[in-house]
Amino acid sequence: MIPLTRLDGQPFYLQLVHIVTVEELPDTTITLVGNRKLVVRESLHEVNEAIEAKLMMYGVAAASKQEEDV
């Protein structure tokens, strides 16, 4: 799960498996499975970094990066 902040300042955690897309519209909007949308304070870059950091913890990002390099 990654920590995020709603526009009203309320912190929450989001499971990565629920994320379909992350966009700046201009607010950062996360579309979830089921087409539910969340708007967060974090930038697109910050959300992406949080996702990559979590994936690296599980070794998923490293394996994916190695496949791209081949």
VENUR-V527749 format. One record per pair of residues at least 12 apart in sequence whose C-alpha atoms are under 8 Angstrom apart, sorted by the first residue. I is the first residue (numbers start at 1). GAP is how many residues later the second one is. Records with the same first field share a line. If there is no record, write none. Layout:
BEGIN
I=GAP + GAP
END
This chain:
BEGIN
1=12 + 13 + 14 + 15 + 53
2=12 + 13 + 14 + 48 + 49 + 52
3=47
4=36 + 37 + 38 + 43
5=35 + 36 + 37
6=32 + 33 + 34 + 35
7=32 + 33 + 34
9=32
16=35
18=14 + 15
19=12 + 13 + 14
20=12 + 13
22=22 + 25
23=21
24=19 + 20
27=12 + 13 + 14 + 16
28=12 + 13 + 14 + 15 + 16
END
